[in-house]
Amino acid sequence: MLNLAEQWGWTDNDTETHLGKLLKQMIDESDPKLPFRYIKLDEVASRAKINSPPLMTMMSALNKKLMQSICWIWLLQEGYAVSRSHIASNAIKTNCPMAVSIRIAKELQQC
């Protein structure tokens, strides 16, 4: 898609970088496992009565990636599909239920 945008003259150096990031994010969001909705991490934090978890930390926790915290290195075995949302900078798309998202956010807060 980015190549087509370049061919059609829609980009220059500044917009090409931004457009490339946006297209990659939208491709990530198109995972068929992901629902149409998105979850704002502020809402998760509000329901959990904690500070909002960092976006990348929450995404890593949901997606089984190895995470490094100040306390130690640990691995969460959740295995949900997750992507950043292009709609809001502090939002994710995930097939994880809100209740589980709240539990994970609370666990992350304790590190």
Secondary structure, DSSP 8 states (H G I E B T S, - for coil): -HHHHHHTT---HHHHHHHHHHHHHHHHHT-TTS-S--EEHHHHHHHHTS----HHHHHHHHTT-EEE-SS-EEE------EEE-SS-TTEEEESS-HHHHHHHHHHHHT-
